[in-house]
Amino acid sequence: MNVSTWLLASPWILALLVILYRYATRRPNLRDYPPAKTGPLVSVVIPARNEARNIERCVRSILAATYPTIEVIVVDDRSTDGTGDLVERLGVRLLRGAELPPGWFGKQWALVQGYRMARGELLLFADADTKHEPELIARAVAALAQERVDLFSVIPRQEMATFWERLIQPHVFLALQARVGDLRRVNRTRIEWNAIANGQFILVTRSSYEGIGTHEAVKSSVADDVMLAQSYVRRGLDIFLAHAPDDMTTRMYGSLREIVAGWSKNLALGAPLMMPPVRWIRALLPYLMWMPALLWLAPPILWVAFGWDFAAIATGASLITWIGIYAGERAPVHYALLYPLGAVMVAFIMIRSAWRGGRRVEWRGRVYRA
C-alpha cells in the first residue's frame, strides 16, 4: 500500500480517533458532584399522555430518591390507556389535565398546569419514560447550587431493548453529539443558538422559570427543550449540562414505528434551531442532514465494488469506530457489524423528517401544525 492509499483513508482514521477520544473524555459527569443532603423543596412535574407502559417505573424511581424534600406531580394529559388510574395507586399528586388550548403542544400545556400546582422553590421537569437512580435528584440539586446556574439538565443512558433500537439509536445519538460537541462549550454559553437542554430532565429555579415566561414561552414548538434553553440564554441566564449514564436511564421508543415517528417529528424542526439564525441555512439544513451517512456507506460499497485498498482501510476504521460507539452507549457491540444498515435507516428517517418538516406533526394521537 502506498502513501496515497493511507491519505485517501485518512478521513475515516481521523473520525475514529476524534470520536473515541470524545467518548473517553466526556465531561462534566454528574458523579463529580456529591449528593446534597438537604435543600429546598423540589417539585417534580411529569407530563404523561398514554404512558401506562412507563409511568409506574418512573414514579417509583423518583419516590426512592435520597433527596429529602420532594413532591411528585403527574399531569395526566387526557390519556386513554389508564395512565391516570395507575398514578392514583402510587400515592402521588395527580392532576387530570384540562383540554388542550389552541396553539399549544401537549407536553408544554401539561408542564405549565403542573407548575401552577407546584409548591417547590426548584422545579424538575421529567419525562415519564425515564428511570432515576436514588441519588440523581440529590446530585442535580448539588450541581445546580455548586455551579450557580439557573437551568441544569443531564444526558442519560439510553435503554435499547429491541433490534431496531440497538441498530438505529446510536447513529442518531452520534449525529446529535456531532452538533453539540463537548458539553463544556455549551455550559454557560452566551450564544443563543448554541444552547440546548434535554427535556427528559430539566431542573430550574422557580424564579428563573417564571422570568423567562414558563413553558408558555415555547408553547408552539416541537423542540421545547432547546427553545427553553435558548430563552434562558437570551435573557442572560446560565444553563449547565452534565452526562449522567450511571444515574438516569430512558427508553425513548420501543419499536421501529415509534423510532421513525419520533425522530421524524424532532429532527427537521429541532436541528435548525441549533444553527446560526440565517434563514437559508436553517431552511436548507433538514435536506442535508442525511448526507453524513455517506461517510459510513461509501467505504464498504467501494470496497465490495472495486476492491480498493483505501476503502478496505476506511471500512476497518469505520467498524472499529462503531464498536467504540456501541460500547460507549452500552449497547451490544456486535451490532456494530451492521453499521451500514444503521446508516441507511438514519438517512431514511432524516429524509422523511425533512419531507414532513413543513407539514403537520402527529404525536400521541394528536395532530399539530409545525
NUBASE-819129 format. One record per atom (N, C-alpha, C): residue in one letter; x, y, z. Coordinates in steps of 0.05 Angstrom, whole numbers, padded with zeros to 5 digits, always signed. Example, Ala and Ser with C-alpha at 12.3 -4.5 7.8 and 13.67 -1.06 7.14 Angstrom:
2
A+00264-00114+00156
A+00246-00090+00156
A+00264-00066+00156
S+00257-00045+00142
S+00273-00021+00143
S+00258+00001+00157
END
This chain:
370
M+00017-00024+00000
M+00000+00000+00000
M+00018+00025+00000
N+00011+00044-00017
N+00027+00068-00019
N+00015+00091-00001
V+00030+00113-00001
V+00021+00135+00016
V-00006+00146+00008
S-00012+00147-00018
S-00038+00158-00027
S-00061+00141-00016
T-00056+00115-00013
T-00077+00098-00002
T-00085+00107+00026
W-00064+00111+00042
W-00069+00120+00070
W-00081+00148+00071
L-00072+00165+00053
L-00083+00192+00052
L-00113+00192+00046
L-00121+00175+00027
L-00149+00173+00020
L-00166+00162+00043
A-00153+00144+00059
A-00168+00132+00082
A-00166+00150+00107
S-00150+00171+00106
S-00145+00187+00130
S-00170+00200+00142
P-00191+00208+00126
P-00215+00220+00140
P-00228+00200+00159
W-00229+00174+00152
W-00242+00154+00169
W-00224+00148+00193
I-00198+00149+00189
I-00180+00145+00212
I-00182+00168+00231
L-00184+00192+00220
L-00187+00216+00237
L-00213+00215+00252
A-00235+00207+00238
A-00261+00205+00252
A-00260+00184+00274
L-00246+00162+00270
L-00242+00142+00291
L-00229+00154+00315
L-00207+00169+00312
L-00192+00180+00334
L-00208+00201+00349
V-00222+00219+00334
V-00237+00240+00346
V-00261+00229+00362
I-00276+00211+00350
I-00300+00200+00364
I-00292+00184+00389
L-00272+00167+00387
L-00264+00152+00410
L-00253+00170+00432
Y-00238+00191+00424
Y-00228+00210+00444
Y-00251+00224+00459
R-00272+00231+00443
R-00295+00245+00456
R-00309+00227+00475
Y-00312+00202+00468
Y-00326+00183+00487
Y-00309+00179+00512
A-00282+00178+00508
A-00265+00173+00531
A-00262+00197+00550
T-00269+00221+00540
T-00265+00245+00556
T-00291+00261+00561
R-00313+00247+00561
R-00339+00261+00565
R-00340+00273+00592
R-00343+00298+00593
R-00345+00314+00618
R-00363+00338+00613
P-00374+00350+00634
P-00374+00340+00662
P-00393+00316+00666
N-00388+00302+00688
N-00404+00279+00695
N-00418+00285+00721
L-00443+00277+00723
L-00459+00283+00747
L-00446+00270+00771
R-00431+00249+00768
R-00418+00236+00790
R-00396+00253+00803
D-00389+00274+00789
D-00369+00293+00800
D-00380+00309+00823
Y-00407+00308+00827
Y-00420+00325+00847
Y-00430+00307+00870
P-00420+00311+00894
P-00431+00295+00917
P-00461+00302+00921
P-00477+00282+00928
P-00506+00288+00931
P-00512+00306+00954
A-00531+00325+00949
A-00539+00343+00970
A-00554+00328+00992
K-00549+00335+01017
K-00562+00322+01039
K-00588+00336+01047
T-00589+00361+01040
T-00613+00377+01046
T-00615+00399+01026
G-00637+00413+01025
G-00641+00435+01006
G-00670+00442+01003
P-00676+00460+00985
P-00704+00469+00982
P-00721+00447+00970
L-00747+00451+00973
L-00766+00432+00962
L-00764+00431+00931
V-00763+00407+00921
V-00762+00403+00892
V-00789+00392+00883
S-00803+00406+00866
S-00828+00396+00855
S-00822+00383+00828
V-00827+00357+00827
V-00822+00341+00803
V-00848+00339+00787
V-00848+00351+00763
V-00872+00351+00746
V-00867+00332+00723
I-00886+00313+00720
I-00883+00292+00700
I-00908+00294+00681
P-00904+00302+00656
P-00927+00301+00637
P-00931+00273+00628
A-00955+00264+00626
A-00960+00236+00618
A-00984+00234+00601
R-00980+00227+00576
R-01002+00221+00558
R-00998+00193+00547
N-01016+00175+00554
N-01015+00147+00546
N-00987+00135+00553
E-00980+00137+00578
E-00955+00127+00588
E-00958+00104+00607
A-00979+00088+00603
A-00983+00065+00621
A-00959+00046+00621
R-00944+00045+00599
R-00921+00027+00598
R-00898+00036+00616
N-00897+00062+00621
N-00873+00073+00634
N-00878+00086+00661
I-00902+00095+00666
I-00906+00114+00688
I-00900+00103+00715
E-00907+00078+00720
E-00902+00066+00747
E-00873+00064+00753
R-00857+00055+00734
R-00828+00053+00738
R-00816+00080+00743
C-00825+00100+00728
C-00814+00127+00731
C-00820+00138+00759
V-00845+00137+00767
V-00854+00149+00793
V-00841+00134+00816
R-00840+00108+00815
R-00827+00093+00837
R-00798+00100+00839
S-00784+00104+00817
S-00756+00110+00819
S-00752+00138+00831
I-00770+00156+00826
I-00767+00183+00838
I-00774+00182+00868
L-00794+00167+00875
L-00801+00164+00904
L-00779+00151+00920
A-00761+00137+00907
A-00738+00124+00921
A-00715+00143+00923
A-00718+00168+00916
A-00696+00187+00916
A-00685+00192+00945
T-00659+00195+00947
T-00647+00201+00973
T-00651+00230+00981
Y-00657+00248+00962
Y-00661+00276+00968
Y-00686+00278+00986
P-00684+00292+01009
P-00705+00290+01029
P-00731+00306+01024
T-00730+00326+01007
T-00754+00343+01004
T-00762+00345+00975
I-00781+00328+00967
I-00792+00328+00940
I-00822+00324+00941
E-00835+00335+00921
E-00863+00328+00916
E-00865+00320+00887
V-00882+00300+00881
V-00885+00290+00854
V-00913+00296+00844
I-00914+00309+00821
I-00939+00317+00809
I-00940+00304+00781
V-00959+00287+00776
V-00963+00275+00750
V-00987+00288+00737
V-00983+00299+00713
V-01005+00311+00698
V-01014+00291+00677
D-01037+00280+00681
D-01048+00261+00661
D-01061+00277+00639
D-01047+00277+00616
D-01056+00294+00594
D-01076+00279+00576
R-01100+00275+00587
R-01122+00263+00571
R-01115+00235+00560
S-01102+00219+00577
S-01095+00192+00569
S-01119+00175+00564
T-01115+00155+00546
T-01137+00136+00540
T-01129+00108+00547
D-01105+00104+00560
D-01096+00077+00565
D-01094+00071+00595
G-01108+00087+00612
G-01108+00082+00640
G-01085+00093+00656
T-01069+00111+00644
T-01046+00123+00657
T-01054+00135+00684
G-01076+00151+00684
G-01084+00165+00708
G-01092+00146+00730
D-01105+00124+00724
D-01113+00104+00744
D-01088+00091+00757
L-01067+00086+00740
L-01043+00075+00751
L-01030+00094+00771
V-01030+00120+00764
V-01018+00140+00781
V-01032+00143+00808
E-01058+00141+00807
E-01074+00143+00831
E-01066+00123+00852
R-01058+00099+00843
R-01050+00078+00862
R-01022+00081+00873
L-01007+00101+00862
L-00979+00105+00871
L-00977+00125+00893
G-00998+00139+00900
G-00998+00157+00923
G-00984+00183+00918
V-00983+00192+00893
V-00971+00219+00888
V-00994+00237+00878
R-00987+00262+00875
R-01008+00282+00867
R-01014+00278+00837
L-01039+00275+00831
L-01047+00271+00803
L-01065+00294+00795
L-01058+00306+00772
L-01074+00327+00761
L-01085+00317+00734
R-01112+00316+00732
R-01124+00309+00707
R-01124+00334+00689
G-01109+00333+00668
G-01104+00356+00651
G-01129+00367+00638
A-01129+00393+00634
A-01151+00407+00620
A-01148+00403+00590
E-01169+00409+00576
E-01168+00407+00546
E-01146+00425+00535
L-01133+00415+00514
L-01110+00429+00502
L-01120+00455+00488
P-01109+00478+00496
P-01117+00503+00483
P-01105+00505+00455
P-01117+00521+00438
P-01106+00525+00411
P-01077+00537+00413
G-01060+00528+00395
G-01033+00539+00394
G-01013+00527+00413
W-01021+00507+00429
W-01003+00494+00448
W-00997+00466+00438
F-00972+00457+00444
F-00965+00428+00443
F-00972+00416+00470
G-00979+00391+00469
G-00990+00378+00493
G-00971+00377+00516
K-00945+00372+00511
K-00926+00369+00533
K-00923+00396+00548
Q-00920+00418+00533
Q-00917+00444+00546
Q-00942+00451+00562
W-00965+00445+00552
W-00990+00451+00566
W-00991+00435+00592
A-00984+00410+00591
A-00984+00393+00615
A-00964+00404+00636
L-00940+00412+00626
L-00920+00422+00645
L-00928+00448+00658
V-00941+00465+00643
V-00950+00491+00655
V-00972+00485+00676
Q-00990+00467+00671
Q-01010+00460+00690
Q-00997+00449+00716
G-00977+00432+00712
G-00963+00421+00736
G-00949+00442+00751
Y-00936+00461+00737
Y-00921+00483+00750
Y-00941+00499+00767
R-00964+00505+00757
R-00984+00521+00772
R-00992+00507+00798
M-00989+00481+00800
M-00997+00466+00823
M-00973+00462+00842
A-00949+00466+00832
A-00924+00460+00847
A-00919+00481+00869
R-00907+00472+00891
R-00900+00489+00913
R-00870+00494+00916
G-00854+00479+00901
G-00825+00480+00906
G-00811+00505+00896
E-00789+00510+00910
E-00771+00532+00901
E-00755+00523+00876
L-00751+00497+00874
L-00739+00485+00850
L-00760+00468+00835
L-00759+00469+00809
L-00777+00454+00792
L-00761+00435+00775
L-00769+00409+00776
L-00757+00389+00759
L-00777+00378+00739
F-00772+00382+00713
F-00790+00372+00693
F-00777+00346+00682
A-00792+00324+00686
A-00781+00297+00680
A-00801+00282+00662
D-00790+00268+00642
D-00807+00253+00624
D-00815+00226+00637
A-00838+00216+00629
A-00848+00191+00640
A-00832+00167+00632
D-00816+00169+00611
D-00801+00145+00602
D-00773+00144+00614
T-00769+00159+00636
T-00743+00159+00650
T-00743+00142+00675
K-00720+00133+00682
K-00716+00119+00708
K-00693+00133+00723
H-00699+00140+00747
H-00680+00156+00763
H-00666+00138+00784
E-00640+00139+00786
E-00627+00126+00808
E-00630+00143+00833
P-00628+00131+00856
P-00635+00145+00881
P-00620+00171+00885
E-00595+00174+00876
E-00580+00199+00882
E-00582+00219+00859
L-00598+00214+00838
L-00599+00232+00815
L-00608+00260+00823
I-00630+00262+00837
I-00640+00289+00844
I-00621+00303+00863
A-00611+00288+00882
A-00593+00300+00902
A-00567+00310+00889
R-00557+00296+00870
R-00533+00305+00856
R-00539+00329+00838
A-00563+00328+00825
A-00571+00351+00807
A-00575+00376+00823
V-00587+00374+00846
V-00591+00398+00864
V-00563+00409+00872
A-00545+00390+00879
A-00518+00399+00887
A-00504+00413+00864
A-00507+00402+00840
A-00494+00413+00817
A-00505+00441+00810
L-00531+00444+00812
L-00544+00469+00807
L-00533+00491+00826
A-00531+00483+00851
A-00521+00502+00871
A-00491+00508+00867
Q-00475+00486+00863
Q-00446+00490+00861
Q-00438+00506+00837
E-00452+00501+00815
E-00446+00516+00790
E-00459+00543+00789
R-00477+00548+00807
R-00491+00574+00808
R-00505+00581+00782
V-00521+00562+00772
V-00534+00565+00746
V-00565+00566+00751
D-00579+00572+00730
D-00608+00575+00732
D-00623+00551+00720
L-00610+00536+00702
L-00622+00512+00690
L-00600+00491+00689
F-00608+00467+00699
F-00589+00444+00699
F-00603+00421+00685
S-00589+00408+00667
S-00600+00386+00652
S-00579+00364+00650
V-00588+00339+00645
V-00569+00317+00643
V-00574+00301+00618
I-00553+00287+00609
I-00554+00269+00586
I-00554+00241+00598
P-00576+00225+00596
P-00577+00199+00609
P-00566+00177+00591
R-00566+00153+00601
R-00560+00130+00585
R-00586+00120+00572
Q-00585+00114+00546
Q-00609+00105+00532
Q-00611+00075+00534
E-00635+00065+00542
E-00640+00037+00541
E-00649+00028+00513
M-00638+00007+00504
M-00644-00003+00477
M-00649-00033+00479
A-00674-00041+00476
A-00681-00069+00481
A-00686-00085+00455
T-00696-00072+00434
T-00703-00087+00410
T-00681-00084+00389
F-00683-00100+00368
F-00664-00099+00346
F-00662-00071+00334
W-00685-00059+00328
W-00684-00033+00314
W-00674-00010+00333
E-00680-00012+00358
E-00669+00008+00377
E-00638+00007+00377
R-00628-00018+00379
R-00599-00021+00381
R-00585-00014+00355
L-00599-00018+00333
L-00587-00012+00307
L-00587+00018+00302
I-00610+00032+00307
I-00613+00059+00298
I-00605+00080+00318
Q-00612+00076+00344
Q-00609+00097+00363
Q-00580+00107+00366
P-00560+00090+00367
P-00532+00100+00368
P-00525+00118+00345
H-00536+00113+00321
H-00530+00130+00298
H-00542+00158+00302
V-00566+00159+00312
V-00579+00185+00317
V-00564+00201+00339
F-00556+00186+00360
F-00542+00200+00382
F-00515+00210+00373
L-00501+00196+00355
L-00476+00206+00345
L-00480+00231+00328
A-00502+00231+00312
A-00508+00255+00296
A-00513+00279+00314
L-00527+00275+00336
L-00533+00297+00354
L-00508+00306+00368
Q-00491+00287+00377
Q-00466+00294+00391
Q-00447+00309+00372
A-00448+00302+00346
A-00431+00316+00327
A-00437+00346+00327
R-00463+00353+00331
R-00470+00381+00331
R-00464+00393+00359
V-00471+00379+00380
V-00468+00391+00407
V-00438+00392+00414
G-00423+00371+00408
G-00395+00371+00415
G-00391+00368+00445
D-00371+00380+00455
D-00363+00379+00484
D-00383+00396+00500
L-00395+00385+00520
L-00415+00399+00536
L-00402+00424+00549
R-00376+00423+00553
R-00363+00446+00566
R-00365+00471+00549
R-00369+00467+00523
R-00373+00491+00506
R-00402+00501+00507
V-00420+00484+00514
V-00448+00491+00516
V-00454+00505+00543
N-00441+00496+00564
N-00447+00506+00591
N-00439+00535+00593
R-00459+00550+00604
R-00456+00579+00607
R-00452+00594+00581
T-00461+00582+00559
T-00458+00595+00533
T-00473+00622+00533
R-00462+00640+00517
R-00477+00665+00512
R-00485+00667+00483
I-00482+00644+00468
I-00491+00643+00441
I-00518+00629+00441
E-00538+00643+00434
E-00565+00633+00437
E-00570+00606+00422
W-00561+00605+00397
W-00566+00581+00381
W-00548+00558+00389
N-00530+00562+00408
N-00513+00541+00417
N-00524+00528+00443
A-00546+00538+00452
A-00558+00529+00478
A-00576+00505+00473
I-00574+00485+00490
I-00592+00462+00488
I-00599+00453+00517
A-00619+00437+00519
A-00625+00423+00544
A-00638+00396+00536
N-00639+00378+00554
N-00652+00352+00549
N-00679+00352+00564
G-00700+00353+00548
G-00727+00355+00560
G-00735+00331+00578
Q-00719+00310+00578
Q-00725+00287+00596
Q-00718+00294+00625
F-00701+00314+00629
F-00694+00322+00657
F-00684+00351+00656
I-00700+00369+00665
I-00692+00397+00667
I-00699+00407+00695
L-00679+00415+00709
L-00682+00426+00736
L-00677+00456+00735
V-00696+00472+00745
V-00694+00501+00744
V-00702+00513+00771
T-00693+00538+00775
T-00704+00553+00797
T-00731+00565+00789
R-00749+00566+00808
R-00775+00577+00802
R-00773+00606+00791
S-00756+00622+00804
S-00754+00650+00796
S-00745+00653+00767
S-00725+00637+00759
S-00715+00639+00731
S-00736+00629+00712
Y-00750+00608+00719
Y-00770+00596+00701
Y-00793+00616+00697
E-00801+00629+00718
E-00822+00649+00715
E-00812+00673+00700
G-00786+00680+00703
G-00775+00703+00690
G-00773+00700+00660
I-00770+00675+00650
I-00768+00671+00621
I-00796+00666+00608
G-00817+00666+00626
G-00844+00663+00615
G-00855+00635+00616
T-00842+00616+00632
T-00850+00588+00635
T-00851+00574+00607
H-00862+00551+00606
H-00865+00536+00581
H-00885+00550+00562
E-00899+00569+00572
E-00917+00584+00554
E-00901+00598+00533
A-00876+00606+00539
A-00859+00620+00520
A-00851+00602+00497
V-00853+00576+00500
V-00845+00557+00478
V-00868+00538+00472
K-00893+00548+00476
K-00916+00530+00474
K-00921+00518+00447
S-00911+00530+00426
S-00918+00521+00399
S-00895+00508+00384
S-00875+00497+00399
S-00851+00486+00387
S-00849+00456+00394
V-00841+00440+00374
V-00835+00412+00379
V-00810+00410+00397
A-00790+00426+00391
A-00765+00426+00406
A-00767+00445+00430
D-00785+00439+00448
D-00790+00457+00470
D-00765+00459+00489
D-00750+00437+00492
D-00727+00437+00510
D-00705+00455+00499
V-00700+00453+00473
V-00680+00470+00461
V-00688+00500+00463
M-00713+00505+00456
M-00722+00533+00457
M-00723+00544+00485
L-00729+00527+00505
L-00728+00536+00533
L-00700+00544+00541
A-00680+00527+00534
A-00653+00534+00540
A-00644+00560+00526
Q-00653+00563+00502
Q-00646+00588+00487
Q-00660+00612+00499
S-00684+00608+00510
S-00697+00630+00524
S-00681+00639+00548
Y-00669+00620+00562
Y-00652+00627+00585
Y-00628+00643+00576
V-00614+00634+00556
V-00590+00647+00546
V-00597+00675+00536
R-00619+00677+00522
R-00628+00703+00511
R-00631+00724+00533
R-00638+00715+00557
R-00642+00733+00580
R-00617+00735+00598
G-00595+00724+00589
G-00570+00726+00604
G-00569+00707+00628
L-00585+00686+00627
L-00584+00666+00649
L-00566+00643+00641
D-00556+00629+00661
D-00536+00608+00657
D-00550+00580+00656
I-00541+00564+00636
I-00550+00536+00634
I-00526+00519+00637
F-00531+00493+00645
F-00509+00475+00650
F-00519+00446+00645
L-00503+00431+00631
L-00509+00403+00625
L-00487+00385+00635
A-00495+00360+00643
A-00475+00340+00651
A-00484+00313+00641
H-00464+00296+00637
H-00470+00268+00630
H-00478+00253+00655
A-00498+00236+00652
A-00508+00221+00676
A-00515+00192+00669
P-00497+00177+00656
P-00503+00150+00648
P-00507+00131+00671
D-00496+00137+00695
D-00499+00120+00718
D-00522+00127+00736
D-00535+00150+00730
D-00556+00160+00748
D-00583+00162+00735
M-00585+00159+00709
M-00611+00162+00696
M-00610+00145+00670
T-00632+00131+00665
T-00636+00117+00640
T-00663+00125+00629
T-00665+00122+00603
T-00691+00127+00590
T-00693+00109+00565
R-00717+00101+00560
R-00723+00086+00535
R-00742+00103+00519
M-00732+00117+00499
M-00748+00136+00484
M-00770+00122+00468
Y-00762+00102+00453
Y-00780+00088+00435
Y-00777+00058+00437
G-00799+00044+00433
G-00799+00015+00437
G-00802-00001+00412
S-00805+00011+00389
S-00809-00004+00364
S-00799+00013+00341
L-00796+00000+00317
L-00787+00015+00294
L-00807+00037+00287
R-00832+00031+00289
R-00852+00051+00283
R-00849+00076+00301
E-00845+00071+00327
E-00841+00094+00345
E-00816+00109+00339
I-00794+00095+00333
I-00769+00108+00326
I-00772+00126+00302
V-00784+00116+00281
V-00788+00132+00256
V-00806+00156+00262
A-00828+00151+00275
A-00847+00173+00281
A-00834+00194+00299
G-00820+00185+00320
G-00809+00203+00340
G-00787+00221+00328
W-00768+00208+00314
W-00746+00224+00303
W-00755+00241+00279
S-00774+00231+00264
S-00785+00247+00242
S-00798+00273+00253
K-00810+00271+00276
K-00822+00294+00289
K-00800+00314+00299
N-00778+00303+00309
N-00759+00320+00323
N-00737+00333+00306
L-00727+00318+00287
L-00702+00325+00274
L-00705+00350+00256
A-00723+00350+00237
A-00724+00372+00218
A-00733+00398+00231
L-00749+00396+00253
L-00758+00420+00266
L-00740+00429+00289
G-00724+00410+00300
G-00707+00417+00322
G-00678+00425+00314
A-00667+00410+00295
A-00639+00415+00287
A-00634+00443+00277
P-00652+00455+00260
P-00646+00482+00251
P-00643+00503+00273
L-00656+00498+00296
L-00654+00516+00319
L-00626+00517+00330
M-00610+00497+00325
M-00583+00496+00335
M-00562+00505+00314
M-00572+00520+00294
M-00554+00531+00274
M-00556+00562+00275
P-00537+00576+00263
P-00538+00605+00263
P-00565+00614+00252
P-00576+00636+00262
P-00603+00645+00254
P-00602+00659+00227
V-00593+00644+00207
V-00593+00654+00179
V-00614+00637+00164
R-00633+00651+00152
R-00656+00637+00142
R-00649+00615+00123
W-00631+00620+00104
W-00626+00600+00083
W-00611+00576+00095
I-00595+00580+00116
I-00581+00558+00129
I-00601+00540+00143
R-00619+00552+00158
R-00639+00536+00173
R-00659+00523+00154
A-00665+00535+00132
A-00683+00523+00112
A-00671+00500+00098
L-00645+00502+00093
L-00631+00481+00077
L-00623+00457+00094
L-00617+00462+00120
L-00606+00440+00136
L-00622+00414+00136
P-00648+00415+00140
P-00663+00389+00141
P-00658+00372+00116
Y-00653+00384+00094
Y-00649+00369+00069
Y-00621+00359+00065
L-00603+00367+00084
L-00575+00358+00082
L-00567+00340+00105
M-00585+00336+00125
M-00577+00321+00149
M-00570+00292+00143
W-00581+00281+00122
W-00577+00253+00116
W-00549+00248+00104
M-00536+00269+00093
M-00512+00265+00077
M-00488+00253+00093
P-00485+00260+00119
P-00463+00247+00134
P-00464+00216+00134
A-00488+00205+00129
A-00490+00176+00127
A-00472+00165+00105
L-00467+00181+00085
L-00450+00172+00063
L-00421+00167+00072
L-00413+00180+00094
L-00386+00175+00105
L-00383+00146+00113
W-00405+00134+00123
W-00404+00106+00132
W-00411+00087+00110
L-00427+00095+00090
L-00436+00077+00069
L-00416+00074+00047
A-00401+00096+00041
A-00383+00095+00017
A-00361+00074+00019
P-00346+00072+00041
P-00324+00053+00042
P-00332+00024+00036
P-00351+00012+00050
P-00358-00016+00044
P-00368-00020+00015
I-00383+00000+00005
I-00393-00002-00022
I-00370-00002-00042
L-00351+00016-00039
L-00328+00018-00057
L-00310-00006-00054
W-00307-00016-00030
W-00290-00039-00026
W-00302-00064-00040
V-00328-00068-00037
V-00341-00091-00050
V-00341-00088-00080
A-00347-00063-00089
A-00350-00059-00118
A-00323-00059-00133
F-00302-00047-00121
F-00277-00043-00136
F-00252-00056-00122
G-00255-00064-00097
G-00233-00076-00083
G-00210-00057-00077
W-00216-00031-00075
W-00196-00011-00070
W-00185-00014-00042
D-00158-00011-00039
D-00145-00014-00013
D-00154+00007+00007
F-00156+00032-00003
F-00164+00053+00016
F-00191+00048+00027
A-00210+00037+00011
A-00237+00031+00020
A-00237+00009+00041
A-00218-00010+00038
A-00216-00031+00058
A-00207-00020+00085
I-00187-00002+00084
I-00177+00010+00108
I-00199+00027+00121
A-00213+00043+00104
A-00234+00060+00115
A-00257+00044+00127
T-00263+00021+00115
T-00284+00003+00126
T-00275-00008+00153
G-00250-00016+00155
G-00239-00026+00180
G-00240-00004+00202
A-00232+00020+00195
A-00232+00042+00214
A-00261+00048+00222
S-00279+00047+00203
S-00307+00053+00210
S-00318+00031+00229
L-00311+00006+00224
L-00321-00015+00242
L-00310-00011+00270
I-00284-00005+00273
I-00273+00000+00299
I-00287+00024+00313
T-00292+00044+00297
T-00307+00068+00307
T-00333+00060+00319
W-00348+00044+00304
W-00375+00036+00313
W-00374+00017+00337
I-00354+00001+00338
I-00351-00016+00362
I-00347+00002+00386
G-00331+00023+00383
G-00327+00042+00405
G-00352+00057+00412
I-00368+00065+00392
I-00393+00079+00397
I-00413+00062+00412
Y-00416+00037+00403
Y-00435+00019+00416
Y-00426+00013+00444
A-00400+00010+00448
A-00390+00006+00476
A-00396+00030+00493
G-00391+00054+00481
G-00396+00079+00496
G-00425+00083+00503
E-00443+00073+00486
E-00472+00076+00491
E-00483+00052+00507
R-00465+00034+00514
R-00472+00010+00530
R-00493-00007+00516
A-00489-00010+00490
A-00506-00027+00473
A-00489-00051+00464
P-00502-00073+00456
P-00487-00096+00447
P-00469-00089+00424
V-00443-00094+00427
V-00423-00085+00408
V-00425-00100+00381
H-00437-00124+00381
H-00438-00139+00356
H-00456-00125+00336
Y-00473-00106+00345
Y-00490-00091+00327
Y-00473-00073+00309
A-00448-00068+00318
A-00430-00051+00301
A-00426-00063+00274
L-00428-00090+00272
L-00424-00103+00246
L-00445-00094+00226
L-00468-00084+00236
L-00490-00076+00218
L-00490-00046+00215
Y-00468-00032+00220
Y-00468-00003+00219
Y-00477+00008+00191
P-00471-00005+00168
P-00481+00006+00143
P-00512+00007+00142
L-00524-00014+00153
L-00554-00015+00153
L-00565+00007+00172
G-00551+00011+00195
G-00560+00033+00212
G-00558+00060+00199
A-00536+00064+00183
A-00533+00089+00169
A-00555+00093+00149
V-00563+00072+00135
V-00585+00074+00115
V-00611+00081+00129
M-00617+00069+00152
M-00642+00074+00166
M-00642+00103+00176
V-00620+00113+00186
V-00620+00140+00196
V-00622+00160+00173
A-00610+00154+00151
A-00612+00172+00127
A-00642+00173+00119
F-00655+00150+00119
F-00684+00149+00112
F-00700+00166+00131
I-00695+00163+00157
I-00710+00179+00177
I-00706+00208+00173
M-00681+00216+00167
M-00675+00245+00164
M-00688+00256+00139
I-00688+00240+00117
I-00701+00249+00092
I-00732+00251+00097
R-00742+00232+00111
R-00771+00232+00118
R-00778+00256+00135
S-00760+00262+00154
S-00765+00285+00172
S-00765+00311+00157
A-00746+00314+00138
A-00745+00338+00121
A-00770+00341+00104
W-00778+00319+00092
W-00801+00319+00075
W-00827+00327+00090
R-00828+00318+00115
R-00852+00324+00131
R-00849+00349+00148
G-00825+00362+00146
G-00819+00384+00164
G-00838+00408+00162
G-00849+00414+00139
G-00867+00436+00136
G-00896+00429+00138
R-00900+00403+00144
R-00928+00393+00145
R-00937+00390+00174
R-00958+00376+00177
R-00969+00372+00204
R-00952+00352+00219
V-00953+00354+00246
V-00939+00336+00264
V-00959+00319+00278
E-00955+00293+00278
E-00973+00275+00291
E-00958+00262+00314
W-00970+00263+00338
W-00956+00251+00361
W-00977+00245+00383
R-00976+00220+00393
R-00993+00212+00415
R-01023+00217+00409
G-01030+00212+00384
G-01058+00214+00377
G-01068+00243+00372
R-01049+00262+00372
R-01057+00289+00366
R-01043+00299+00340
V-01054+00318+00327
V-01043+00330+00303
V-01038+00359+00308
Y-01013+00367+00302
Y-01005+00395+00306
Y-00995+00407+00280
R-00996+00433+00279
R-00984+00447+00256
R-00956+00456+00265
A-00935+00449+00250
A-00908+00456+00257
A-00905+00486+00257
END
